[in-house]
Amino acid sequence: MTDNTELTPPPPAPQQRKPLGCLSILGLMLLTMVISVGAAFWLIKTQLFPKDFEPVSLSATEETTLQAKLDAVGLGEIVSAHPQERDQHGLTAEQQRESATLEPTPYTESPEKRNIALTEKELNALLANNTNLAQRLVIDLAEDMASAKLLVHLDPDFPFFGGQTLKVTAGTEIAFRNQRPVVVLKGVSVWGVPIPNAWLGGLKHVDLVNEFGTEAGFWKAFADGIEHVRISDGAVQIQLRE
């Protein structure tokens, strides 16, 4: 009688992994140290002491559109859509010419000039072209939210961080509900660390208009002068009251 059953060979014995030698362990330790130092250096340079922001610039078409908006609300003579040289009194060449030919005219009001609509890019371009904050402040507009990043250059005599740049970020909810503007501070961070609410005077998540707008002062005057305000993703619309 013939046995046709085939014998299955036993599985090969697993190979034992050789332990790492001293040189391999030392190499891994050095690599880990290099990566850690590099990551820490990147964090310090980009987060703790960041470089100045790149000023926002508009194309020729965007400048024309923005200037038309400014002229429509009567701000074209005060701020400009493109960089301009100013004299020692802060006047542009056009403002100097207008001052020299100033003529008396009757006072009038145009309802269209109470409506202000700007995109996020236009708003940042105005900051870049008309203030000294071009490389230090940027504004972000999202749904019912305005956020800001500000770089503060510390005095060289400042303890520990003298001559470095302080990065401050803040967010504020801005909306319009129940016929009143809503302004709520969402938070403030320094170097990415959120500031405790107690250090902000307990104003975090507080509607500043509702809290302080019932008494005479800035917030009441501000609220009474706003007919409507709307912040969407990348744009802001403000309508002033008569």
PATI-20669 format. One record per residue: residue number from 1; residue in one letter; x, y, z of N, C-alpha, C, O in turn. Coordinates in steps of 0.2 Angstrom, whole numbers. Atoms other than C-alpha are relative to their C-alpha. Layout:
BEGIN
<site NUM,"A",<X,Y,Z>,<X,Y,Z>,<X,Y,Z>,<X,Y,Z>>
...
***
This chain:
BEGIN
<site 1,"M",<4,-6,0>,<0,0,0>,<4,6,0>,<9,7,4>>
<site 2,"T",<-4,-6,0>,<7,17,-5>,<-3,6,3>,<-9,7,2>>
<site 3,"D",<2,-6,-4>,<6,32,6>,<1,6,-5>,<7,8,-6>>
<site 4,"N",<-1,-6,5>,<3,48,-6>,<0,6,4>,<0,12,1>>
<site 5,"T",<0,-6,-4>,<2,60,9>,<7,3,-1>,<12,0,1>>
<site 6,"E",<-7,-4,0>,<16,74,6>,<1,3,7>,<-3,6,10>>
<site 7,"L",<-2,-3,-6>,<25,79,21>,<1,8,-1>,<5,10,-5>>
<site 8,"T",<-1,-7,0>,<24,98,24>,<6,2,4>,<7,1,10>>
<site 9,"P",<-6,-1,-4>,<41,105,28>,<-1,6,5>,<-6,10,4>>
<site 10,"P",<1,-5,-5>,<42,115,44>,<2,7,-2>,<7,8,-6>>
<site 11,"P",<-2,-7,2>,<42,134,43>,<7,2,2>,<9,-1,7>>
<site 12,"P",<-7,-2,-2>,<59,142,43>,<0,4,7>,<-5,8,8>>
<site 13,"A",<0,-3,-6>,<64,148,60>,<1,8,-1>,<5,10,-5>>
<site 14,"P",<0,-7,1>,<62,167,62>,<7,3,2>,<10,0,7>>
<site 15,"Q",<-6,-3,-1>,<78,177,61>,<0,5,5>,<-4,9,6>>
<site 16,"Q",<0,-5,-5>,<83,186,76>,<3,6,-2>,<9,6,-5>>
<site 17,"R",<-3,-7,2>,<86,205,74>,<6,1,4>,<6,0,10>>
<site 18,"K",<-6,-2,-3>,<103,210,78>,<-1,6,4>,<-3,11,1>>
<site 19,"P",<1,-7,-4>,<104,223,92>,<5,5,-4>,<10,4,-7>>
<site 20,"L",<-4,-6,3>,<110,240,86>,<6,1,4>,<7,0,10>>
<site 21,"G",<-7,-2,-3>,<128,244,89>,<0,6,3>,<-4,11,2>>
<site 22,"C",<-1,-6,-4>,<135,258,99>,<0,6,-5>,<-3,11,-4>>
<site 23,"L",<0,-5,5>,<138,268,83>,<-7,2,-3>,<-8,8,-4>>
<site 24,"S",<7,-1,3>,<120,266,76>,<-4,4,5>,<-7,8,3>>
<site 25,"I",<4,-3,-5>,<113,271,93>,<2,8,0>,<-2,12,1>>
<site 26,"L",<-2,-6,0>,<124,286,93>,<-2,5,-6>,<-3,10,-5>>
<site 27,"G",<2,-4,6>,<120,291,75>,<-8,2,1>,<-9,7,-1>>
<site 28,"L",<7,-2,-1>,<101,290,79>,<-1,6,5>,<-5,10,4>>
<site 29,"M",<0,-5,-5>,<104,301,94>,<2,7,-3>,<-1,12,-1>>
<site 30,"L",<-2,-6,3>,<113,314,84>,<-5,2,-5>,<-6,8,-5>>
<site 31,"L",<5,-2,4>,<100,314,71>,<-6,3,3>,<-9,8,1>>
<site 32,"T",<6,-2,-4>,<86,316,84>,<2,7,2>,<-3,12,2>>
<site 33,"M",<-2,-7,-2>,<96,331,91>,<0,5,-5>,<-2,11,-4>>
<site 34,"V",<0,-5,6>,<98,339,74>,<-7,2,-2>,<-8,8,-3>>
<site 35,"I",<7,-2,2>,<80,338,70>,<-3,4,5>,<-7,9,4>>
<site 36,"S",<3,-4,-5>,<75,344,87>,<2,8,0>,<-2,12,1>>
<site 37,"V",<-3,-7,0>,<87,359,86>,<-3,4,-6>,<-5,10,-5>>
<site 38,"G",<3,-3,6>,<81,363,68>,<-7,2,1>,<-9,8,-1>>
<site 39,"A",<7,-1,-1>,<63,362,73>,<-1,6,5>,<-5,11,4>>
<site 40,"A",<0,-6,-5>,<66,374,88>,<2,6,-3>,<-1,11,-2>>
<site 41,"F",<-2,-6,3>,<75,386,78>,<-5,3,-5>,<-6,9,-5>>
<site 42,"W",<6,-2,4>,<61,386,65>,<-5,3,4>,<-8,8,2>>
<site 43,"L",<6,-3,-4>,<48,389,78>,<2,7,3>,<-2,11,3>>
<site 44,"I",<-2,-6,-3>,<58,403,86>,<0,6,-5>,<-2,11,-4>>
<site 45,"K",<0,-5,5>,<61,412,70>,<-6,2,-4>,<-8,8,-6>>
<site 46,"T",<6,-1,4>,<44,410,62>,<-6,2,5>,<-10,6,3>>
<site 47,"Q",<5,-1,-4>,<33,410,77>,<1,5,5>,<-3,10,7>>
<site 48,"L",<-1,-5,-5>,<41,420,91>,<3,6,-3>,<1,11,0>>
<site 49,"F",<-3,-6,3>,<51,432,81>,<-1,0,-8>,<4,-1,-11>>
<site 50,"P",<1,0,7>,<43,433,64>,<3,6,-4>,<4,11,-1>>
<site 51,"K",<-2,-5,4>,<48,443,49>,<-6,5,-1>,<-11,3,0>>
<site 52,"D",<6,-4,2>,<38,458,43>,<-4,-3,-5>,<-2,-7,-9>>
<site 53,"F",<5,2,5>,<23,455,33>,<2,3,-7>,<5,9,-7>>
<site 54,"E",<-1,-3,7>,<24,458,14>,<-6,4,-1>,<-12,2,-1>>
<site 55,"P",<6,-4,1>,<13,473,10>,<-4,-2,-6>,<-2,-5,-11>>
<site 56,"V",<4,2,5>,<-2,470,0>,<0,5,-6>,<0,11,-5>>
<site 57,"S",<0,-5,6>,<-2,477,-18>,<-5,-2,-5>,<-7,-8,-5>>
<site 58,"L",<6,1,4>,<-16,479,-30>,<2,0,-8>,<7,4,-9>>
<site 59,"S",<-1,-1,7>,<-16,477,-49>,<-3,7,-2>,<-6,10,2>>
<site 60,"A",<3,-6,3>,<-20,492,-60>,<-7,0,0>,<-10,5,2>>
<site 61,"T",<8,1,0>,<-38,486,-62>,<-3,1,7>,<-8,4,8>>
<site 62,"E",<3,0,-7>,<-40,483,-43>,<1,7,3>,<-3,9,7>>
<site 63,"E",<-1,-6,-3>,<-33,500,-39>,<-5,5,-3>,<-8,9,1>>
<site 64,"T",<5,-5,3>,<-45,509,-51>,<-7,-2,3>,<-10,3,5>>
<site 65,"T",<6,2,-4>,<-59,499,-43>,<-1,3,7>,<-6,6,9>>
<site 66,"L",<0,-3,-7>,<-54,504,-26>,<-1,7,0>,<-4,10,5>>
<site 67,"Q",<0,-7,0>,<-51,522,-30>,<-7,2,-2>,<-9,7,1>>
<site 68,"A",<7,-2,2>,<-69,523,-38>,<-4,-1,7>,<-8,3,8>>
<site 69,"K",<4,1,-6>,<-76,516,-21>,<2,5,5>,<-3,8,8>>
<site 70,"L",<-2,-5,-5>,<-66,528,-11>,<-3,7,-2>,<-6,11,2>>
<site 71,"D",<3,-6,2>,<-72,543,-22>,<-7,0,1>,<-10,5,2>>
<site 72,"A",<7,0,-1>,<-90,537,-21>,<-2,2,7>,<-8,4,8>>
<site 73,"V",<2,-2,-7>,<-90,539,-2>,<4,6,3>,<3,7,9>>
<site 74,"G",<-3,-6,-2>,<-80,554,-2>,<7,0,4>,<9,4,7>>
<site 75,"L",<-6,1,-4>,<-64,547,5>,<6,0,-5>,<12,-1,-3>>
<site 76,"G",<-5,0,5>,<-54,548,-11>,<5,6,1>,<11,5,-1>>
<site 77,"E",<-5,-5,-1>,<-46,564,-6>,<4,-1,7>,<9,3,8>>
<site 78,"I",<-4,1,-6>,<-40,557,11>,<4,-6,0>,<10,-5,2>>
<site 79,"V",<-4,6,1>,<-34,540,7>,<0,-2,-7>,<-4,0,-11>>
<site 80,"S",<-2,2,7>,<-27,532,-9>,<0,-7,-1>,<2,-11,3>>
<site 81,"A",<-1,7,2>,<-28,516,-18>,<7,-2,-2>,<8,-8,-2>>
<site 82,"H",<-7,1,2>,<-10,517,-23>,<5,4,4>,<3,9,7>>
<site 83,"P",<-5,-3,-4>,<6,522,-14>,<1,7,-3>,<2,8,-9>>
<site 84,"Q",<-1,-7,3>,<9,541,-15>,<5,3,5>,<5,2,11>>
<site 85,"E",<-5,-4,-4>,<23,553,-9>,<-4,5,3>,<-8,9,0>>
<site 86,"R",<3,-5,-4>,<18,565,4>,<6,5,2>,<11,4,3>>
<site 87,"D",<-5,-5,-2>,<26,582,9>,<1,0,8>,<-2,-5,11>>
<site 88,"Q",<-1,0,-7>,<31,587,27>,<-6,0,4>,<-6,-1,10>>
<site 89,"H",<7,0,-3>,<13,590,31>,<-4,-6,-1>,<-10,-6,1>>
<site 90,"G",<4,6,2>,<7,573,25>,<-5,1,-5>,<-9,-3,-6>>
<site 91,"L",<4,-1,5>,<-1,580,10>,<3,-3,-7>,<9,-3,-8>>
<site 92,"T",<-2,2,6>,<0,572,-7>,<0,5,-5>,<-2,11,-4>>
<site 93,"A",<0,-6,5>,<3,582,-23>,<-7,2,-2>,<-8,8,-3>>
<site 94,"E",<6,-2,2>,<-15,581,-28>,<-4,4,6>,<-7,9,5>>
<site 95,"Q",<3,-4,-6>,<-20,587,-10>,<3,7,0>,<-1,12,2>>
<site 96,"Q",<-3,-6,0>,<-8,601,-12>,<-3,5,-5>,<-4,11,-4>>
<site 97,"R",<3,-4,5>,<-15,607,-28>,<-7,2,2>,<-10,8,1>>
<site 98,"E",<7,-2,-2>,<-33,606,-21>,<0,5,6>,<-5,10,6>>
<site 99,"S",<0,-5,-5>,<-28,616,-6>,<2,7,-3>,<-1,12,0>>
<site 100,"A",<-1,-7,3>,<-21,630,-17>,<-6,3,-4>,<-6,9,-5>>
<site 101,"T",<6,-3,4>,<-37,631,-27>,<-7,-1,4>,<-12,-2,0>>
<site 102,"L",<6,2,-4>,<-49,628,-13>,<-5,6,-1>,<-4,12,0>>
<site 103,"E",<5,-5,1>,<-66,637,-16>,<-6,-2,4>,<-7,-8,6>>
<site 104,"P",<6,1,-4>,<-81,639,-5>,<-6,-3,-4>,<-7,-1,-10>>
<site 105,"T",<6,3,4>,<-96,628,-10>,<-5,-2,6>,<-4,-3,11>>
<site 106,"P",<5,2,-4>,<-113,624,-2>,<1,-7,3>,<3,-11,-1>>
<site 107,"Y",<0,7,-3>,<-114,609,10>,<-6,-4,-3>,<-11,-2,-3>>
<site 108,"T",<5,5,2>,<-123,594,3>,<2,-7,3>,<7,-8,5>>
<site 109,"E",<-1,7,-2>,<-125,576,8>,<-3,-5,-5>,<-8,-4,-8>>
<site 110,"S",<2,5,5>,<-126,561,-3>,<-1,-7,3>,<3,-9,7>>
<site 111,"P",<2,6,-3>,<-135,545,3>,<5,-6,-2>,<7,-10,2>>
<site 112,"E",<-5,5,3>,<-123,534,-8>,<6,0,4>,<10,-5,5>>
<site 113,"K",<-7,0,-3>,<-108,540,2>,<0,-3,7>,<5,-3,11>>
<site 114,"R",<1,3,-7>,<-115,532,18>,<1,-8,-1>,<2,-11,4>>
<site 115,"N",<-1,8,1>,<-112,514,10>,<7,-1,-1>,<10,2,-6>>
<site 116,"I",<-7,2,1>,<-95,507,12>,<1,-7,-1>,<-1,-11,3>>
<site 117,"A",<-1,7,1>,<-90,491,4>,<7,-1,-3>,<10,2,-8>>
<site 118,"L",<-7,1,2>,<-72,484,3>,<1,-7,1>,<-2,-11,5>>
<site 119,"T",<-2,7,-1>,<-64,467,0>,<6,0,5>,<9,5,7>>
<site 120,"E",<-5,1,-5>,<-51,460,12>,<7,3,-3>,<11,6,0>>
<site 121,"K",<-6,-2,3>,<-37,464,-1>,<0,7,0>,<5,10,1>>
<site 122,"E",<0,-8,0>,<-43,482,-3>,<2,3,6>,<5,8,7>>
<site 123,"L",<-1,-3,-6>,<-43,485,15>,<7,-1,2>,<10,4,5>>
<site 124,"N",<-8,1,-2>,<-25,478,18>,<4,5,-5>,<9,7,-2>>
<site 125,"A",<-3,-4,4>,<-20,488,3>,<0,8,2>,<5,11,2>>
<site 126,"L",<1,-7,-3>,<-27,504,11>,<5,1,6>,<8,6,7>>
<site 127,"L",<-5,0,-6>,<-17,500,27>,<7,1,-3>,<11,5,0>>
<site 128,"A",<-7,0,2>,<-1,497,17>,<2,7,-4>,<7,9,-3>>
<site 129,"N",<-1,-6,4>,<-3,513,6>,<-1,7,4>,<2,12,2>>
<site 130,"N",<2,-7,-3>,<-9,526,19>,<2,0,7>,<0,5,11>>
<site 131,"T",<-3,0,-7>,<-1,521,36>,<7,-3,0>,<9,-5,-5>>
<site 132,"N",<-6,3,-1>,<15,515,43>,<0,-7,2>,<5,-9,5>>
<site 133,"L",<1,7,-3>,<8,498,47>,<1,-5,-6>,<-1,-11,-5>>
<site 134,"A",<0,4,6>,<11,491,29>,<3,-7,2>,<0,-12,-1>>
<site 135,"Q",<-3,7,-1>,<23,477,35>,<-1,-2,7>,<2,-7,9>>
<site 136,"R",<1,2,-7>,<16,476,53>,<-7,-3,2>,<-8,-5,7>>
<site 137,"L",<7,2,-2>,<-3,473,52>,<-3,-2,-6>,<-3,0,-12>>
<site 138,"V",<4,3,6>,<-14,462,41>,<-7,-2,3>,<-7,-4,9>>
<site 139,"I",<7,1,-2>,<-33,460,42>,<-3,-6,-4>,<-2,-6,-10>>
<site 140,"D",<3,5,3>,<-42,444,39>,<-8,1,1>,<-10,2,6>>
<site 141,"L",<7,0,0>,<-61,444,35>,<-3,-7,-2>,<-2,-9,-7>>
<site 142,"A",<4,6,1>,<-72,429,37>,<-7,1,2>,<-9,7,3>>
<site 143,"E",<7,0,-2>,<-90,425,41>,<-1,3,7>,<0,0,12>>
<site 144,"D",<1,-4,-7>,<-95,438,55>,<6,0,4>,<6,0,10>>
<site 145,"M",<-6,0,-4>,<-77,438,60>,<6,4,-3>,<7,4,-9>>
<site 146,"A",<-6,-4,3>,<-62,451,58>,<5,-2,5>,<5,-2,11>>
<site 147,"S",<-6,2,-3>,<-45,445,63>,<6,4,-2>,<6,6,-7>>
<site 148,"A",<-6,-4,2>,<-29,454,64>,<6,-3,3>,<6,-6,8>>
<site 149,"K",<-6,2,-2>,<-11,450,65>,<5,6,1>,<5,10,-4>>
<site 150,"L",<-4,-6,-1>,<1,464,72>,<7,-2,3>,<8,-6,7>>
<site 151,"L",<-7,1,-2>,<20,464,73>,<2,6,4>,<2,11,1>>
<site 152,"V",<-3,-5,-4>,<27,474,87>,<7,0,1>,<10,-5,4>>
<site 153,"H",<-7,0,-1>,<45,479,86>,<2,2,7>,<1,8,9>>
<site 154,"L",<-2,-2,-7>,<52,479,104>,<6,4,0>,<11,3,-4>>
<site 155,"D",<-6,-4,-1>,<64,492,110>,<6,-4,1>,<6,-9,5>>
<site 156,"P",<-6,4,-1>,<82,486,110>,<2,0,8>,<5,-5,10>>
<site 157,"D",<-2,0,-7>,<83,490,129>,<-5,-4,4>,<-5,-5,10>>
<site 158,"F",<5,4,-3>,<68,479,132>,<3,-6,3>,<7,-10,0>>
<site 159,"P",<-4,6,-4>,<73,465,145>,<-1,-7,-4>,<-7,-8,-7>>
<site 160,"F",<0,7,3>,<77,448,137>,<-1,0,-7>,<2,-3,-11>>
<site 161,"F",<2,0,7>,<68,451,120>,<2,6,-4>,<-2,8,-9>>
<site 162,"G",<-1,-6,3>,<75,468,116>,<2,-1,-7>,<7,-5,-9>>
<site 163,"G",<-1,0,7>,<76,471,97>,<-3,-5,-4>,<-3,-5,-10>>
<site 164,"Q",<4,6,3>,<65,456,93>,<-7,3,-2>,<-9,9,0>>
<site 165,"T",<6,-1,2>,<48,456,86>,<-6,-4,3>,<-5,-10,3>>
<site 166,"L",<6,3,-4>,<32,453,96>,<-6,-1,-5>,<-8,3,-8>>
<site 167,"K",<5,1,5>,<18,444,86>,<-7,-1,5>,<-7,-5,9>>
<site 168,"V",<7,0,-3>,<0,448,92>,<-5,-2,-5>,<-6,1,-10>>
<site 169,"T",<6,2,4>,<-16,440,85>,<-6,1,4>,<-6,0,10>>
<site 170,"A",<7,-2,-3>,<-34,445,89>,<-5,-2,-5>,<-5,-1,-11>>
<site 171,"G",<6,1,4>,<-51,440,83>,<-6,3,3>,<-7,3,9>>
<site 172,"T",<6,-3,-3>,<-67,449,85>,<-6,-2,-5>,<-6,-1,-11>>
<site 173,"E",<6,1,3>,<-85,444,80>,<-3,7,-1>,<-4,11,3>>
<site 174,"I",<4,-6,2>,<-94,458,70>,<-6,-2,-4>,<-5,-5,-9>>
<site 175,"A",<6,2,4>,<-112,456,65>,<-5,5,2>,<-4,11,5>>
<site 176,"F",<6,-5,-1>,<-129,465,65>,<-6,-4,2>,<-9,-8,-2>>
<site 177,"R",<6,3,-2>,<-143,458,75>,<-5,4,4>,<-3,8,8>>
<site 178,"N",<5,-4,-3>,<-159,465,82>,<1,7,0>,<0,11,4>>
<site 179,"Q",<-1,-7,1>,<-156,481,74>,<6,4,3>,<6,10,4>>
<site 180,"R",<-6,-3,-3>,<-139,484,83>,<6,-4,-2>,<5,-10,-4>>
<site 181,"P",<-7,3,1>,<-121,480,79>,<2,-4,6>,<0,-3,11>>
<site 182,"V",<-3,4,-5>,<-113,466,88>,<7,-1,-1>,<10,-2,-6>>
<site 183,"V",<-7,0,0>,<-95,467,93>,<2,-4,6>,<2,-2,12>>
<site 184,"V",<-2,5,-6>,<-88,452,103>,<7,-2,-1>,<9,-4,-6>>
<site 185,"L",<-7,2,0>,<-70,450,107>,<1,-8,1>,<-1,-11,6>>
<site 186,"K",<-1,8,0>,<-65,431,103>,<6,-2,4>,<7,-7,7>>
<site 187,"G",<-6,2,-3>,<-48,432,110>,<6,4,-2>,<6,7,-8>>
<site 188,"V",<-6,-3,2>,<-30,439,110>,<5,-5,2>,<5,-8,7>>
<site 189,"S",<-6,4,-1>,<-14,429,108>,<6,4,-1>,<7,8,-5>>
<site 190,"V",<-7,-3,1>,<4,434,110>,<5,-6,-1>,<6,-11,3>>
<site 191,"W",<-5,6,2>,<17,422,101>,<-4,-6,0>,<-1,-11,2>>
<site 192,"G",<4,6,0>,<3,410,99>,<-3,-2,6>,<-7,-7,7>>
<site 193,"V",<2,2,-7>,<-1,409,118>,<-7,4,1>,<-6,10,2>>
<site 194,"P",<6,-4,-2>,<-20,414,122>,<1,4,6>,<3,1,11>>
<site 195,"I",<0,-4,-6>,<-21,428,134>,<-6,-2,5>,<-11,-2,2>>
<site 196,"P",<6,2,-4>,<-32,423,149>,<-5,6,0>,<-3,11,0>>
<site 197,"N",<6,-4,0>,<-49,431,150>,<1,5,6>,<-1,11,5>>
<site 198,"A",<0,-5,-6>,<-45,439,167>,<5,5,-2>,<4,11,1>>
<site 199,"W",<-5,-5,2>,<-30,448,159>,<-3,5,-5>,<0,10,-6>>
<site 200,"L",<4,-4,5>,<-42,455,146>,<-5,4,4>,<-10,7,0>>
<site 201,"G",<5,-4,-4>,<-53,463,160>,<-6,-4,-1>,<-12,-1,0>>
<site 202,"G",<7,4,0>,<-66,449,158>,<-4,2,-6>,<-10,0,-6>>
<site 203,"L",<4,-3,6>,<-71,456,140>,<0,-6,-5>,<-3,-5,-10>>
<site 204,"K",<0,5,5>,<-68,439,131>,<-7,-3,-1>,<-10,-4,5>>
<site 205,"H",<6,2,1>,<-84,433,123>,<-6,4,3>,<-11,2,4>>
<site 206,"V",<4,-5,-3>,<-93,449,129>,<-2,4,-6>,<2,7,-10>>
<site 207,"D",<2,-5,5>,<-104,459,117>,<1,7,3>,<-2,9,7>>
<site 208,"L",<-2,-7,-2>,<-96,476,119>,<-5,5,-1>,<-6,10,4>>
<site 209,"V",<6,-4,1>,<-111,485,112>,<-5,-1,5>,<-8,4,8>>
<site 210,"N",<5,1,-5>,<-123,477,123>,<2,1,7>,<-2,3,11>>
<site 211,"E",<-3,-1,-7>,<-112,478,138>,<1,8,2>,<-1,10,7>>
<site 212,"F",<-2,-7,-1>,<-107,497,136>,<-4,5,-4>,<-3,11,-3>>
<site 213,"G",<4,-5,4>,<-119,504,123>,<-6,3,3>,<-9,7,-1>>
<site 214,"T",<6,-3,-3>,<-133,508,135>,<2,7,3>,<-3,11,4>>
<site 215,"E",<-2,-7,-3>,<-123,523,143>,<4,4,-5>,<6,2,-10>>
<site 216,"A",<-4,-4,4>,<-116,538,135>,<7,-1,-1>,<10,-2,4>>
<site 217,"G",<-7,2,1>,<-99,535,127>,<1,-3,-7>,<-3,-2,-11>>
<site 218,"F",<-2,2,6>,<-90,528,113>,<-4,-6,-3>,<-7,-5,-9>>
<site 219,"W",<4,6,3>,<-100,511,111>,<-7,2,-2>,<-10,-1,-7>>
<site 220,"K",<7,-3,1>,<-117,520,112>,<0,4,-7>,<-4,3,-11>>
<site 221,"A",<-1,-5,6>,<-111,533,99>,<1,-5,-6>,<-2,-3,-12>>
<site 222,"F",<-1,4,5>,<-104,519,88>,<-6,-4,-3>,<-7,-4,-9>>
<site 223,"A",<5,4,2>,<-119,508,88>,<-6,5,-3>,<-9,3,-8>>
<site 224,"D",<5,-4,3>,<-131,523,85>,<2,3,-7>,<-3,5,-10>>
<site 225,"G",<-2,-3,6>,<-121,528,70>,<0,-6,-6>,<1,-4,-12>>
<site 226,"I",<0,5,5>,<-122,511,61>,<-7,-3,-2>,<-11,-5,3>>
<site 227,"E",<6,2,3>,<-137,507,50>,<0,-8,-1>,<-5,-12,0>>
<site 228,"H",<-1,7,2>,<-130,490,45>,<7,-2,-1>,<11,2,-3>>
<site 229,"V",<-7,2,1>,<-114,480,45>,<0,-7,-2>,<-4,-11,2>>
<site 230,"R",<0,7,2>,<-110,464,37>,<7,-2,-2>,<10,1,-7>>
<site 231,"I",<-7,3,2>,<-93,454,36>,<-1,-7,-2>,<-4,-11,1>>
<site 232,"S",<0,7,3>,<-92,439,25>,<7,-2,-2>,<12,1,0>>
<site 233,"D",<-7,2,2>,<-78,429,18>,<4,4,-5>,<2,4,-11>>
<site 234,"G",<-4,-5,5>,<-66,442,11>,<-3,6,-1>,<-1,9,-6>>
<site 235,"A",<3,-7,1>,<-77,457,12>,<-4,3,6>,<-6,-1,10>>
<site 236,"V",<3,-4,-5>,<-85,470,23>,<-5,5,-3>,<-3,9,-8>>
<site 237,"Q",<4,-5,2>,<-100,481,20>,<-3,4,6>,<-5,1,11>>
<site 238,"I",<2,-4,-5>,<-105,495,31>,<-5,6,-2>,<-3,9,-7>>
<site 239,"Q",<5,-5,2>,<-120,507,30>,<-1,4,6>,<-3,2,12>>
<site 240,"L",<1,-5,-6>,<-120,523,41>,<-7,3,0>,<-10,3,-5>>
<site 241,"R",<6,-3,-1>,<-135,531,48>,<0,7,-2>,<6,10,-2>>
<site 242,"E",<1,-7,2>,<-141,548,43>,<2,5,6>,<2,11,6>>
***
